[in-house]
Amino acid sequence: AVIYLIFNAGYVATSGETLMRQDLCAEAIRLGQVLVELLPIDVISAEARGLLALMLLHDSRRNTRTNEADELVLLEDQDRSKWDQDEIRAGLAMLHSALNLRHPGPYQVQAAISALHAEADDPAHTDWPQIVALYETLRAMSPSPVIDVNHAVAVAMAKGPLVGLQLLDRLWDNLRDYYPFHAVRADLLRRNGEREAAAEAYQQAIELCPNALERAYLQRRLDELLNLAR
């Protein structure tokens, strides 16, 4: 869990002018590799392998998460030809070795979700129904409002933005101060054609977001909406 916290602190910097701290991501992956090497083949080893697979698959996208202007690029808009294929292969192999131990856990499920993104040739060919099923498994293993948000996104991609919004509405009381909740809600409202509500949600996300690059991305989306309304 500590290793994953280190990785996440590097993968999305909690504040400042940069999106990532690659030194933290690299150190977390190194520690994950050491952990896998040291642990005996047992229940804990399966989750350690799942965690390492998850970090490798996430890290494979690092060079496409910003563009030449140092602007945030979301997963669906990233150039997949520039993803690190060596890391993807290593992550998939590590995931398979974890699953073969037959001791499933939350890190392995998250890695399986990342694997489906890595294996899709483009966003349109992502297996969203399978991702929804994996998030439902993850919710049963490790209940969390944050996981509920990701589940709502997957459902929206599989069944349409309105269905995703209905799920998000149930989370308002627990996540009103969580900026990704408002960012996701804004995007789904935009996709559903509700421009005014989307603009309000983008503004809420901007006010709560501590990272400058993410704030700038949200502001661009808000500006696009406002320009369309003129």
Order of alpha helices (4+ residues) and beta strands (2+ residues): alpha-alpha-alpha-alpha-alpha-alpha-alpha-alpha-alpha-alpha-alpha-alpha
